[in-house]
Amino acid sequence: QVQLVESGGGLVQAGGSLRLSCTASIGTFGSVAMGWFRQPPGKEREFVAAISWSGGIKKYADTVKERFAISRDNAKNTMYLQMNSLKPEDTAVYHCGAVTAVWDRAYVSADEYRYWGQGTQVTVSS
């Protein structure tokens, strides 16, 4: 069974930075597409960023483009989300998702992901 564990969340002031990590317990991490989604208080889960299994294809939500950067280290079974210039509206529980992919592509729809982590809270104060 695949397990995903997020870490790195916390409380930060507006304009600050955080780096989230998602570590997967899976033997074939190199063939798994990954993504970050977030759920703000009282709202539905929304797409943040996604990365293909090779790391060569990345996609971002317009709201985080130019501020967030997704990356992965297949040797460490870990995906990252570097978040800079944080805003209060970035406050949410951040979840990582994973799906075994035949093609090297990034997935932007939550429905396409099979495995999910429990999430890590990110709070940005104004």
Backbone atoms as SQL, in Angstrom:
CREATE TABLE atoms (id INTEGER PRIMARY KEY, chain TEXT, resi INTEGER, resn TEXT, atom TEXT, x REAL, y REAL, z REAL);
INSERT INTO atoms VALUES
  (1, 'A', 1, 'GLN', 'N', 0.843, -1.184, 0.000),
  (2, 'A', 1, 'GLN', 'CA', 0.000, 0.000, 0.000),
  (3, 'A', 1, 'GLN', 'C', 0.885, 1.243, 0.000),
  (4, 'A', 2, 'VAL', 'N', 0.501, 2.204, -0.807),
  (5, 'A', 2, 'VAL', 'CA', 1.277, 3.436, -0.909),
  (6, 'A', 2, 'VAL', 'C', 0.889, 4.381, 0.218),
  (7, 'A', 3, 'GLN', 'N', 1.861, 4.939, 0.877),
  (8, 'A', 3, 'GLN', 'CA', 1.624, 5.955, 1.904),
  (9, 'A', 3, 'GLN', 'C', 2.367, 7.218, 1.527),
  (10, 'A', 4, 'LEU', 'N', 1.689, 8.344, 1.692),
  (11, 'A', 4, 'LEU', 'CA', 2.278, 9.645, 1.431),
  (12, 'A', 4, 'LEU', 'C', 2.264, 10.443, 2.728),
  (13, 'A', 5, 'VAL', 'N', 3.386, 11.039, 3.062),
  (14, 'A', 5, 'VAL', 'CA', 3.488, 11.813, 4.291),
  (15, 'A', 5, 'VAL', 'C', 4.020, 13.202, 3.964),
  (16, 'A', 6, 'GLU', 'N', 3.209, 14.209, 4.273),
  (17, 'A', 6, 'GLU', 'CA', 3.613, 15.595, 4.058),
  (18, 'A', 6, 'GLU', 'C', 4.268, 16.159, 5.315),
  (19, 'A', 7, 'SER', 'N', 5.127, 17.136, 5.106),
  (20, 'A', 7, 'SER', 'CA', 5.744, 17.852, 6.219),
  (21, 'A', 7, 'SER', 'C', 6.162, 19.238, 5.739),
  (22, 'A', 8, 'GLY', 'N', 6.473, 20.090, 6.701),
  (23, 'A', 8, 'GLY', 'CA', 6.981, 21.413, 6.357),
  (24, 'A', 8, 'GLY', 'C', 5.999, 22.551, 6.511),
  (25, 'A', 9, 'GLY', 'N', 4.752, 22.236, 6.855),
  (26, 'A', 9, 'GLY', 'CA', 3.782, 23.309, 7.045),
  (27, 'A', 9, 'GLY', 'C', 4.067, 24.083, 8.316),
  (28, 'A', 10, 'GLY', 'N', 3.314, 25.173, 8.497),
  (29, 'A', 10, 'GLY', 'CA', 3.500, 25.978, 9.696),
  (30, 'A', 10, 'GLY', 'C', 2.883, 27.336, 9.546),
  (31, 'A', 11, 'LEU', 'N', 3.222, 28.215, 10.481),
  (32, 'A', 11, 'LEU', 'CA', 2.716, 29.587, 10.503),
  (33, 'A', 11, 'LEU', 'C', 3.819, 30.512, 10.001),
  (34, 'A', 12, 'VAL', 'N', 3.466, 31.372, 9.060),
  (35, 'A', 12, 'VAL', 'CA', 4.450, 32.288, 8.490),
  (36, 'A', 12, 'VAL', 'C', 3.771, 33.620, 8.207),
  (37, 'A', 13, 'GLN', 'N', 4.526, 34.688, 8.248),
  (38, 'A', 13, 'GLN', 'CA', 3.973, 36.002, 7.928),
  (39, 'A', 13, 'GLN', 'C', 3.880, 36.186, 6.412),
  (40, 'A', 14, 'ALA', 'N', 2.976, 37.033, 5.998),
  (41, 'A', 14, 'ALA', 'CA', 2.846, 37.350, 4.580),
  (42, 'A', 14, 'ALA', 'C', 4.196, 37.817, 4.023),
  (43, 'A', 15, 'GLY', 'N', 4.526, 37.312, 2.840),
  (44, 'A', 15, 'GLY', 'CA', 5.808, 37.613, 2.226),
  (45, 'A', 15, 'GLY', 'C', 6.882, 36.592, 2.533),
  (46, 'A', 16, 'GLY', 'N', 6.606, 35.719, 3.482),
  (47, 'A', 16, 'GLY', 'CA', 7.578, 34.716, 3.870),
  (48, 'A', 16, 'GLY', 'C', 7.573, 33.500, 2.955),
  (49, 'A', 17, 'SER', 'N', 8.368, 32.504, 3.344),
  (50, 'A', 17, 'SER', 'CA', 8.528, 31.297, 2.538),
  (51, 'A', 17, 'SER', 'C', 8.413, 30.044, 3.394),
  (52, 'A', 18, 'LEU', 'N', 7.999, 28.980, 2.752),
  (53, 'A', 18, 'LEU', 'CA', 7.971, 27.645, 3.365),
  (54, 'A', 18, 'LEU', 'C', 8.298, 26.633, 2.279),
  (55, 'A', 19, 'ARG', 'N', 8.846, 25.495, 2.699),
  (56, 'A', 19, 'ARG', 'CA', 9.059, 24.396, 1.760),
  (57, 'A', 19, 'ARG', 'C', 8.359, 23.157, 2.296),
  (58, 'A', 20, 'LEU', 'N', 7.422, 22.666, 1.520),
  (59, 'A', 20, 'LEU', 'CA', 6.714, 21.441, 1.881),
  (60, 'A', 20, 'LEU', 'C', 7.414, 20.246, 1.257),
  (61, 'A', 21, 'SER', 'N', 7.334, 19.129, 1.951),
  (62, 'A', 21, 'SER', 'CA', 7.874, 17.878, 1.435),
  (63, 'A', 21, 'SER', 'C', 6.790, 16.808, 1.464),
  (64, 'A', 22, 'CYS', 'N', 6.865, 15.888, 0.533),
  (65, 'A', 22, 'CYS', 'CA', 5.955, 14.745, 0.502),
  (66, 'A', 22, 'CYS', 'C', 6.793, 13.516, 0.199),
  (67, 'A', 23, 'THR', 'N', 6.872, 12.619, 1.156),
  (68, 'A', 23, 'THR', 'CA', 7.653, 11.405, 0.998),
  (69, 'A', 23, 'THR', 'C', 6.722, 10.224, 0.788),
  (70, 'A', 24, 'ALA', 'N', 7.033, 9.424, -0.221),
  (71, 'A', 24, 'ALA', 'CA', 6.176, 8.301, -0.587),
  (72, 'A', 24, 'ALA', 'C', 6.846, 6.973, -0.255),
  (73, 'A', 25, 'SER', 'N', 6.054, 6.080, 0.300),
  (74, 'A', 25, 'SER', 'CA', 6.536, 4.719, 0.558),
  (75, 'A', 25, 'SER', 'C', 6.078, 3.860, -0.606),
  (76, 'A', 26, 'ILE', 'N', 6.840, 3.880, -1.679),
  (77, 'A', 26, 'ILE', 'CA', 6.507, 3.129, -2.879),
  (78, 'A', 26, 'ILE', 'C', 7.809, 2.781, -3.579),
  (79, 'A', 27, 'GLY', 'N', 7.890, 1.552, -4.061),
  (80, 'A', 27, 'GLY', 'CA', 9.128, 1.115, -4.676),
  (81, 'A', 27, 'GLY', 'C', 9.344, 1.649, -6.065),
  (82, 'A', 28, 'THR', 'N', 8.289, 2.128, -6.700),
  (83, 'A', 28, 'THR', 'CA', 8.392, 2.592, -8.091),
  (84, 'A', 28, 'THR', 'C', 8.120, 4.085, -8.184),
  (85, 'A', 29, 'PHE', 'N', 8.702, 4.842, -7.264),
  (86, 'A', 29, 'PHE', 'CA', 8.452, 6.285, -7.224),
  (87, 'A', 29, 'PHE', 'C', 8.776, 6.943, -8.545),
  (88, 'A', 30, 'GLY', 'N', 9.736, 6.411, -9.243),
  (89, 'A', 30, 'GLY', 'CA', 10.147, 7.006, -10.513),
  (90, 'A', 30, 'GLY', 'C', 9.113, 6.905, -11.604),
  (91, 'A', 31, 'SER', 'N', 8.056, 6.129, -11.403),
  (92, 'A', 31, 'SER', 'CA', 7.000, 6.022, -12.411),
  (93, 'A', 31, 'SER', 'C', 5.688, 6.604, -11.898),
  (94, 'A', 32, 'VAL', 'N', 5.778, 7.419, -10.850),
  (95, 'A', 32, 'VAL', 'CA', 4.586, 7.981, -10.229),
  (96, 'A', 32, 'VAL', 'C', 4.531, 9.483, -10.466),
  (97, 'A', 33, 'ALA', 'N', 3.429, 9.954, -11.040),
  (98, 'A', 33, 'ALA', 'CA', 3.203, 11.385, -11.167),
  (99, 'A', 33, 'ALA', 'C', 2.690, 11.908, -9.826),
  (100, 'A', 34, 'MET', 'N', 3.079, 13.116, -9.476),
  (101, 'A', 34, 'MET', 'CA', 2.750, 13.684, -8.176),
  (102, 'A', 34, 'MET', 'C', 2.131, 15.063, -8.329),
  (103, 'A', 35, 'GLY', 'N', 1.435, 15.471, -7.282),
  (104, 'A', 35, 'GLY', 'CA', 0.848, 16.802, -7.314),
  (105, 'A', 35, 'GLY', 'C', 0.558, 17.331, -5.926),
  (106, 'A', 36, 'TRP', 'N', 0.397, 18.648, -5.859),
  (107, 'A', 36, 'TRP', 'CA', -0.013, 19.310, -4.622),
  (108, 'A', 36, 'TRP', 'C', -1.394, 19.939, -4.836),
  (109, 'A', 37, 'PHE', 'N', -2.247, 19.738, -3.860),
  (110, 'A', 37, 'PHE', 'CA', -3.560, 20.363, -3.830),
  (111, 'A', 37, 'PHE', 'C', -3.720, 20.999, -2.452),
  (112, 'A', 38, 'ARG', 'N', -4.636, 21.954, -2.361),
  (113, 'A', 38, 'ARG', 'CA', -4.876, 22.581, -1.062),
  (114, 'A', 38, 'ARG', 'C', -6.364, 22.783, -0.834),
  (115, 'A', 39, 'GLN', 'N', -6.722, 22.830, 0.434),
  (116, 'A', 39, 'GLN', 'CA', -8.116, 23.056, 0.797),
  (117, 'A', 39, 'GLN', 'C', -8.173, 24.207, 1.794),
  (118, 'A', 40, 'PRO', 'N', -8.547, 25.397, 1.326),
  (119, 'A', 40, 'PRO', 'CA', -8.693, 26.541, 2.230),
  (120, 'A', 40, 'PRO', 'C', -9.874, 26.320, 3.161),
  (121, 'A', 41, 'PRO', 'N', -9.922, 27.028, 4.277),
  (122, 'A', 41, 'PRO', 'CA', -11.029, 26.861, 5.221),
  (123, 'A', 41, 'PRO', 'C', -12.382, 27.117, 4.567),
  (124, 'A', 42, 'GLY', 'N', -13.292, 26.170, 4.687),
  (125, 'A', 42, 'GLY', 'CA', -14.625, 26.328, 4.159),
  (126, 'A', 42, 'GLY', 'C', -14.745, 26.223, 2.653),
  (127, 'A', 43, 'LYS', 'N', -13.671, 25.804, 1.989),
  (128, 'A', 43, 'LYS', 'CA', -13.701, 25.714, 0.530),
  (129, 'A', 43, 'LYS', 'C', -13.336, 24.313, 0.068),
  (130, 'A', 44, 'GLU', 'N', -13.521, 24.068, -1.220),
  (131, 'A', 44, 'GLU', 'CA', -13.192, 22.763, -1.782),
  (132, 'A', 44, 'GLU', 'C', -11.696, 22.667, -2.084),
  (133, 'A', 45, 'ARG', 'N', -11.245, 21.430, -2.237),
  (134, 'A', 45, 'ARG', 'CA', -9.846, 21.203, -2.581),
  (135, 'A', 45, 'ARG', 'C', -9.558, 21.771, -3.967),
  (136, 'A', 46, 'GLU', 'N', -8.403, 22.409, -4.114),
  (137, 'A', 46, 'GLU', 'CA', -8.036, 23.019, -5.392),
  (138, 'A', 46, 'GLU', 'C', -6.616, 22.657, -5.789),
  (139, 'A', 47, 'PHE', 'N', -6.407, 22.649, -7.080),
  (140, 'A', 47, 'PHE', 'CA', -5.103, 22.308, -7.635),
  (141, 'A', 47, 'PHE', 'C', -4.089, 23.406, -7.352),
  (142, 'A', 48, 'VAL', 'N', -2.856, 22.992, -7.025),
  (143, 'A', 48, 'VAL', 'CA', -1.771, 23.939, -6.797),
  (144, 'A', 48, 'VAL', 'C', -0.660, 23.742, -7.834),
  (145, 'A', 49, 'ALA', 'N', -0.110, 22.524, -7.879),
  (146, 'A', 49, 'ALA', 'CA', 1.003, 22.259, -8.796),
  (147, 'A', 49, 'ALA', 'C', 1.106, 20.758, -9.022),
  (148, 'A', 50, 'ALA', 'N', 1.665, 20.372, -10.162),
  (149, 'A', 50, 'ALA', 'CA', 1.834, 18.961, -10.479),
  (150, 'A', 50, 'ALA', 'C', 3.141, 18.754, -11.226),
  (151, 'A', 51, 'ILE', 'N', 3.668, 17.527, -11.108),
  (152, 'A', 51, 'ILE', 'CA', 4.944, 17.212, -11.742),
  (153, 'A', 51, 'ILE', 'C', 4.895, 15.794, -12.293),
  (154, 'A', 52, 'SER', 'N', 5.464, 15.598, -13.463),
  (155, 'A', 52, 'SER', 'CA', 5.485, 14.266, -14.072),
  (156, 'A', 52, 'SER', 'C', 6.525, 13.387, -13.384),
  (157, 'A', 53, 'TRP', 'N', 6.527, 12.103, -13.712),
  (158, 'A', 53, 'TRP', 'CA', 7.440, 11.203, -13.013),
  (159, 'A', 53, 'TRP', 'C', 8.893, 11.492, -13.313),
  (160, 'A', 54, 'SER', 'N', 9.183, 12.060, -14.453),
  (161, 'A', 54, 'SER', 'CA', 10.567, 12.399, -14.776),
  (162, 'A', 54, 'SER', 'C', 10.977, 13.743, -14.174),
  (163, 'A', 55, 'GLY', 'N', 9.976, 14.533, -13.794),
  (164, 'A', 55, 'GLY', 'CA', 10.263, 15.885, -13.321),
  (165, 'A', 55, 'GLY', 'C', 10.369, 16.893, -14.436),
  (166, 'A', 56, 'GLY', 'N', 10.232, 16.442, -15.670),
  (167, 'A', 56, 'GLY', 'CA', 10.403, 17.331, -16.808),
  (168, 'A', 56, 'GLY', 'C', 9.182, 18.141, -17.172),
  (169, 'A', 57, 'ILE', 'N', 8.032, 17.745, -16.678),
  (170, 'A', 57, 'ILE', 'CA', 6.788, 18.467, -16.974),
  (171, 'A', 57, 'ILE', 'C', 6.204, 18.961, -15.653),
  (172, 'A', 58, 'LYS', 'N', 5.957, 20.253, -15.591),
  (173, 'A', 58, 'LYS', 'CA', 5.401, 20.867, -14.382),
  (174, 'A', 58, 'LYS', 'C', 4.241, 21.770, -14.775),
  (175, 'A', 59, 'LYS', 'N', 3.232, 21.778, -13.940),
  (176, 'A', 59, 'LYS', 'CA', 2.086, 22.650, -14.173),
  (177, 'A', 59, 'LYS', 'C', 1.715, 23.348, -12.865),
  (178, 'A', 60, 'TYR', 'N', 1.221, 24.578, -12.986),
  (179, 'A', 60, 'TYR', 'CA', 0.879, 25.373, -11.812),
  (180, 'A', 60, 'TYR', 'C', -0.489, 26.022, -11.985),
  (181, 'A', 61, 'ALA', 'N', -1.161, 26.207, -10.868),
  (182, 'A', 61, 'ALA', 'CA', -2.359, 27.039, -10.870),
  (183, 'A', 61, 'ALA', 'C', -1.930, 28.486, -11.101),
  (184, 'A', 62, 'ASP', 'N', -2.779, 29.258, -11.765),
  (185, 'A', 62, 'ASP', 'CA', -2.441, 30.653, -12.051),
  (186, 'A', 62, 'ASP', 'C', -2.182, 31.451, -10.763),
  (187, 'A', 63, 'THR', 'N', -2.852, 31.073, -9.688),
  (188, 'A', 63, 'THR', 'CA', -2.740, 31.818, -8.429),
  (189, 'A', 63, 'THR', 'C', -1.380, 31.654, -7.756),
  (190, 'A', 64, 'VAL', 'N', -0.614, 30.633, -8.153),
  (191, 'A', 64, 'VAL', 'CA', 0.676, 30.408, -7.495),
  (192, 'A', 64, 'VAL', 'C', 1.855, 30.494, -8.452),
  (193, 'A', 65, 'LYS', 'N', 1.540, 30.625, -9.739),
  (194, 'A', 65, 'LYS', 'CA', 2.606, 30.694, -10.740),
  (195, 'A', 65, 'LYS', 'C', 3.535, 31.852, -10.407),
  (196, 'A', 66, 'GLU', 'N', 4.823, 31.688, -10.589),
  (197, 'A', 66, 'GLU', 'CA', 5.861, 32.692, -10.310),
  (198, 'A', 66, 'GLU', 'C', 6.196, 32.785, -8.819),
  (199, 'A', 67, 'ARG', 'N', 5.393, 32.170, -7.952),
  (200, 'A', 67, 'ARG', 'CA', 5.685, 32.210, -6.507),
  (201, 'A', 67, 'ARG', 'C', 6.063, 30.849, -5.960),
  (202, 'A', 68, 'PHE', 'N', 5.459, 29.785, -6.501),
  (203, 'A', 68, 'PHE', 'CA', 5.695, 28.435, -6.009),
  (204, 'A', 68, 'PHE', 'C', 6.513, 27.656, -7.036),
  (205, 'A', 69, 'ALA', 'N', 7.287, 26.691, -6.550),
  (206, 'A', 69, 'ALA', 'CA', 8.063, 25.833, -7.446),
  (207, 'A', 69, 'ALA', 'C', 7.966, 24.389, -6.959),
  (208, 'A', 70, 'ILE', 'N', 7.571, 23.499, -7.862),
  (209, 'A', 70, 'ILE', 'CA', 7.455, 22.075, -7.531),
  (210, 'A', 70, 'ILE', 'C', 8.691, 21.362, -8.062),
  (211, 'A', 71, 'SER', 'N', 9.155, 20.369, -7.305),
  (212, 'A', 71, 'SER', 'CA', 10.317, 19.590, -7.727),
  (213, 'A', 71, 'SER', 'C', 10.234, 18.215, -7.080),
  (214, 'A', 72, 'ARG', 'N', 11.105, 17.328, -7.501),
  (215, 'A', 72, 'ARG', 'CA', 11.120, 15.990, -6.924),
  (216, 'A', 72, 'ARG', 'C', 12.535, 15.432, -6.960),
  (217, 'A', 73, 'ASP', 'N', 12.801, 14.530, -6.012),
  (218, 'A', 73, 'ASP', 'CA', 14.064, 13.809, -5.954),
  (219, 'A', 73, 'ASP', 'C', 13.707, 12.326, -5.940),
  (220, 'A', 74, 'ASN', 'N', 13.790, 11.687, -7.089),
  (221, 'A', 74, 'ASN', 'CA', 13.369, 10.287, -7.189),
  (222, 'A', 74, 'ASN', 'C', 14.261, 9.361, -6.355),
  (223, 'A', 75, 'ALA', 'N', 15.483, 9.759, -6.111),
  (224, 'A', 75, 'ALA', 'CA', 16.374, 8.936, -5.289),
  (225, 'A', 75, 'ALA', 'C', 15.926, 8.931, -3.833),
  (226, 'A', 76, 'LYS', 'N', 15.173, 9.968, -3.425),
  (227, 'A', 76, 'LYS', 'CA', 14.708, 10.076, -2.039),
  (228, 'A', 76, 'LYS', 'C', 13.205, 9.835, -1.916),
  (229, 'A', 77, 'ASN', 'N', 12.564, 9.457, -3.025),
  (230, 'A', 77, 'ASN', 'CA', 11.102, 9.241, -3.013),
  (231, 'A', 77, 'ASN', 'C', 10.357, 10.456, -2.446),
  (232, 'A', 78, 'THR', 'N', 10.825, 11.626, -2.775),
  (233, 'A', 78, 'THR', 'CA', 10.280, 12.831, -2.163),
  (234, 'A', 78, 'THR', 'C', 9.991, 13.908, -3.203),
  (235, 'A', 79, 'MET', 'N', 8.868, 14.575, -3.003),
  (236, 'A', 79, 'MET', 'CA', 8.466, 15.717, -3.809),
  (237, 'A', 79, 'MET', 'C', 8.468, 16.947, -2.911),
  (238, 'A', 80, 'TYR', 'N', 8.728, 18.096, -3.511),
  (239, 'A', 80, 'TYR', 'CA', 8.810, 19.333, -2.742),
  (240, 'A', 80, 'TYR', 'C', 7.906, 20.411, -3.351),
  (241, 'A', 81, 'LEU', 'N', 7.535, 21.358, -2.510),
  (242, 'A', 81, 'LEU', 'CA', 6.862, 22.563, -2.981),
  (243, 'A', 81, 'LEU', 'C', 7.491, 23.746, -2.263),
  (244, 'A', 82, 'GLN', 'N', 8.280, 24.508, -3.001),
  (245, 'A', 82, 'GLN', 'CA', 8.873, 25.716, -2.453),
  (246, 'A', 82, 'GLN', 'C', 7.881, 26.853, -2.639),
  (247, 'A', 83, 'MET', 'N', 7.468, 27.456, -1.536),
  (248, 'A', 83, 'MET', 'CA', 6.453, 28.506, -1.582),
  (249, 'A', 83, 'MET', 'C', 7.080, 29.819, -1.127),
  (250, 'A', 84, 'ASN', 'N', 7.126, 30.778, -2.011),
  (251, 'A', 84, 'ASN', 'CA', 7.690, 32.094, -1.723),
  (252, 'A', 84, 'ASN', 'C', 6.608, 33.167, -1.825),
  (253, 'A', 85, 'SER', 'N', 6.902, 34.320, -1.278),
  (254, 'A', 85, 'SER', 'CA', 5.968, 35.456, -1.331),
  (255, 'A', 85, 'SER', 'C', 4.565, 35.038, -0.917),
  (256, 'A', 86, 'LEU', 'N', 4.490, 34.340, 0.187),
  (257, 'A', 86, 'LEU', 'CA', 3.205, 33.800, 0.644),
  (258, 'A', 86, 'LEU', 'C', 2.219, 34.903, 0.987),
  (259, 'A', 87, 'LYS', 'N', 0.951, 34.622, 0.718),
  (260, 'A', 87, 'LYS', 'CA', -0.142, 35.559, 0.964),
  (261, 'A', 87, 'LYS', 'C', -1.140, 34.915, 1.924),
  (262, 'A', 88, 'PRO', 'N', -1.923, 35.733, 2.632),
  (263, 'A', 88, 'PRO', 'CA', -2.939, 35.149, 3.524),
  (264, 'A', 88, 'PRO', 'C', -3.883, 34.196, 2.787),
  (265, 'A', 89, 'GLU', 'N', -4.164, 34.443, 1.538),
  (266, 'A', 89, 'GLU', 'CA', -5.059, 33.564, 0.780),
  (267, 'A', 89, 'GLU', 'C', -4.428, 32.215, 0.434),
  (268, 'A', 90, 'ASP', 'N', -3.153, 32.049, 0.737),
  (269, 'A', 90, 'ASP', 'CA', -2.515, 30.731, 0.570),
  (270, 'A', 90, 'ASP', 'C', -2.774, 29.828, 1.782),
  (271, 'A', 91, 'THR', 'N', -3.407, 30.364, 2.807),
  (272, 'A', 91, 'THR', 'CA', -3.720, 29.575, 3.991),
  (273, 'A', 91, 'THR', 'C', -4.637, 28.415, 3.624),
  (274, 'A', 92, 'ALA', 'N', -4.210, 27.206, 3.974),
  (275, 'A', 92, 'ALA', 'CA', -4.967, 25.999, 3.607),
  (276, 'A', 92, 'ALA', 'C', -4.267, 24.776, 4.185),
  (277, 'A', 93, 'VAL', 'N', -4.964, 23.653, 4.105),
  (278, 'A', 93, 'VAL', 'CA', -4.313, 22.363, 4.331),
  (279, 'A', 93, 'VAL', 'C', -3.814, 21.887, 2.972),
  (280, 'A', 94, 'TYR', 'N', -2.517, 21.601, 2.899),
  (281, 'A', 94, 'TYR', 'CA', -1.897, 21.186, 1.651),
  (282, 'A', 94, 'TYR', 'C', -1.740, 19.664, 1.636),
  (283, 'A', 95, 'HIS', 'N', -2.247, 19.052, 0.575),
  (284, 'A', 95, 'HIS', 'CA', -2.183, 17.603, 0.414),
  (285, 'A', 95, 'HIS', 'C', -1.338, 17.250, -0.803),
  (286, 'A', 96, 'CYS', 'N', -0.591, 16.170, -0.686),
  (287, 'A', 96, 'CYS', 'CA', 0.082, 15.665, -1.882),
  (288, 'A', 96, 'CYS', 'C', -0.664, 14.437, -2.388),
  (289, 'A', 97, 'GLY', 'N', -0.638, 14.274, -3.691),
  (290, 'A', 97, 'GLY', 'CA', -1.295, 13.147, -4.326),
  (291, 'A', 97, 'GLY', 'C', -0.323, 12.439, -5.262),
  (292, 'A', 98, 'ALA', 'N', -0.639, 11.174, -5.546),
  (293, 'A', 98, 'ALA', 'CA', 0.217, 10.373, -6.416),
  (294, 'A', 98, 'ALA', 'C', -0.622, 9.446, -7.277),
  (295, 'A', 99, 'VAL', 'N', -0.118, 9.201, -8.477),
  (296, 'A', 99, 'VAL', 'CA', -0.786, 8.268, -9.365),
  (297, 'A', 99, 'VAL', 'C', 0.267, 7.614, -10.246),
  (298, 'A', 100, 'THR', 'N', 0.150, 6.301, -10.412),
  (299, 'A', 100, 'THR', 'CA', 1.056, 5.598, -11.307),
  (300, 'A', 100, 'THR', 'C', 0.738, 6.011, -12.734),
  (301, 'A', 101, 'ALA', 'N', 1.761, 6.424, -13.461),
  (302, 'A', 101, 'ALA', 'CA', 1.537, 6.970, -14.798),
  (303, 'A', 101, 'ALA', 'C', 2.327, 6.187, -15.843),
  (304, 'A', 102, 'VAL', 'N', 1.646, 5.862, -16.931),
  (305, 'A', 102, 'VAL', 'CA', 2.316, 5.199, -18.043),
  (306, 'A', 102, 'VAL', 'C', 3.100, 6.231, -18.852),
  (307, 'A', 103, 'TRP', 'N', 2.434, 7.350, -19.109),
  (308, 'A', 103, 'TRP', 'CA', 3.063, 8.426, -19.855),
  (309, 'A', 103, 'TRP', 'C', 3.655, 9.457, -18.909),
  (310, 'A', 104, 'ASP', 'N', 4.663, 10.140, -19.347),
  (311, 'A', 104, 'ASP', 'CA', 5.332, 11.169, -18.563),
  (312, 'A', 104, 'ASP', 'C', 4.544, 12.469, -18.684),
  (313, 'A', 105, 'ARG', 'N', 3.573, 12.638, -17.787),
  (314, 'A', 105, 'ARG', 'CA', 2.730, 13.813, -17.840),
  (315, 'A', 105, 'ARG', 'C', 2.391, 14.274, -16.436),
  (316, 'A', 106, 'ALA', 'N', 1.901, 15.499, -16.322),
  (317, 'A', 106, 'ALA', 'CA', 1.489, 16.055, -15.038),
  (318, 'A', 106, 'ALA', 'C', -0.036, 16.144, -15.022),
  (319, 'A', 107, 'TYR', 'N', -0.629, 15.785, -13.895),
  (320, 'A', 107, 'TYR', 'CA', -2.075, 15.714, -13.774),
  (321, 'A', 107, 'TYR', 'C', -2.592, 16.873, -12.919),
  (322, 'A', 108, 'VAL', 'N', -3.591, 17.575, -13.416),
  (323, 'A', 108, 'VAL', 'CA', -4.101, 18.750, -12.700),
  (324, 'A', 108, 'VAL', 'C', -5.447, 18.512, -12.033),
  (325, 'A', 109, 'SER', 'N', -6.080, 17.382, -12.311),
  (326, 'A', 109, 'SER', 'CA', -7.388, 17.090, -11.717),
  (327, 'A', 109, 'SER', 'C', -7.229, 16.141, -10.544),
  (328, 'A', 110, 'ALA', 'N', -7.864, 16.497, -9.411),
  (329, 'A', 110, 'ALA', 'CA', -7.788, 15.643, -8.221),
  (330, 'A', 110, 'ALA', 'C', -8.372, 14.264, -8.488),
  (331, 'A', 111, 'ASP', 'N', -9.327, 14.177, -9.383),
  (332, 'A', 111, 'ASP', 'CA', -9.972, 12.880, -9.681),
  (333, 'A', 111, 'ASP', 'C', -8.999, 11.889, -10.294),
  (334, 'A', 112, 'GLU', 'N', -7.902, 12.376, -10.854),
  (335, 'A', 112, 'GLU', 'CA', -6.945, 11.486, -11.515),
  (336, 'A', 112, 'GLU', 'C', -5.955, 10.867, -10.537),
  (337, 'A', 113, 'TYR', 'N', -5.944, 11.339, -9.297),
  (338, 'A', 113, 'TYR', 'CA', -4.983, 10.831, -8.328),
  (339, 'A', 113, 'TYR', 'C', -5.563, 9.672, -7.527),
  (340, 'A', 114, 'ARG', 'N', -4.708, 8.691, -7.269),
  (341, 'A', 114, 'ARG', 'CA', -5.169, 7.499, -6.559),
  (342, 'A', 114, 'ARG', 'C', -4.801, 7.521, -5.086),
  (343, 'A', 115, 'TYR', 'N', -3.662, 8.127, -4.758),
  (344, 'A', 115, 'TYR', 'CA', -3.171, 8.098, -3.383),
  (345, 'A', 115, 'TYR', 'C', -3.053, 9.524, -2.861),
  (346, 'A', 116, 'TRP', 'N', -3.363, 9.684, -1.562),
  (347, 'A', 116, 'TRP', 'CA', -3.341, 10.994, -0.933),
  (348, 'A', 116, 'TRP', 'C', -2.674, 10.941, 0.425),
  (349, 'A', 117, 'GLY', 'N', -2.002, 12.032, 0.774),
  (350, 'A', 117, 'GLY', 'CA', -1.481, 12.177, 2.122),
  (351, 'A', 117, 'GLY', 'C', -2.521, 12.825, 3.024),
  (352, 'A', 118, 'GLN', 'N', -2.216, 12.875, 4.326),
  (353, 'A', 118, 'GLN', 'CA', -3.154, 13.426, 5.301),
  (354, 'A', 118, 'GLN', 'C', -3.193, 14.947, 5.290),
  (355, 'A', 119, 'GLY', 'N', -2.148, 15.556, 4.778),
  (356, 'A', 119, 'GLY', 'CA', -2.126, 17.006, 4.669),
  (357, 'A', 119, 'GLY', 'C', -1.279, 17.674, 5.736),
  (358, 'A', 120, 'THR', 'N', -0.833, 18.875, 5.421),
  (359, 'A', 120, 'THR', 'CA', -0.080, 19.692, 6.361),
  (360, 'A', 120, 'THR', 'C', -0.628, 21.116, 6.316),
  (361, 'A', 121, 'GLN', 'N', -0.820, 21.704, 7.489),
  (362, 'A', 121, 'GLN', 'CA', -1.442, 23.022, 7.576),
  (363, 'A', 121, 'GLN', 'C', -0.436, 24.120, 7.276),
  (364, 'A', 122, 'VAL', 'N', -0.836, 25.025, 6.403),
  (365, 'A', 122, 'VAL', 'CA', -0.055, 26.235, 6.128),
  (366, 'A', 122, 'VAL', 'C', -0.925, 27.424, 6.486),
  (367, 'A', 123, 'THR', 'N', -0.438, 28.266, 7.371),
  (368, 'A', 123, 'THR', 'CA', -1.169, 29.455, 7.793),
  (369, 'A', 123, 'THR', 'C', -0.306, 30.682, 7.543),
  (370, 'A', 124, 'VAL', 'N', -0.837, 31.622, 6.786),
  (371, 'A', 124, 'VAL', 'CA', -0.111, 32.845, 6.461),
  (372, 'A', 124, 'VAL', 'C', -0.830, 34.015, 7.114),
  (373, 'A', 125, 'SER', 'N', -0.140, 34.681, 8.008),
  (374, 'A', 125, 'SER', 'CA', -0.736, 35.819, 8.714),
  (375, 'A', 125, 'SER', 'C', -0.428, 37.123, 7.982),
  (376, 'A', 126, 'SER', 'N', -1.366, 38.053, 8.089),
  (377, 'A', 126, 'SER', 'CA', -1.195, 39.350, 7.395),
  (378, 'A', 126, 'SER', 'C', -0.456, 40.358, 8.252);
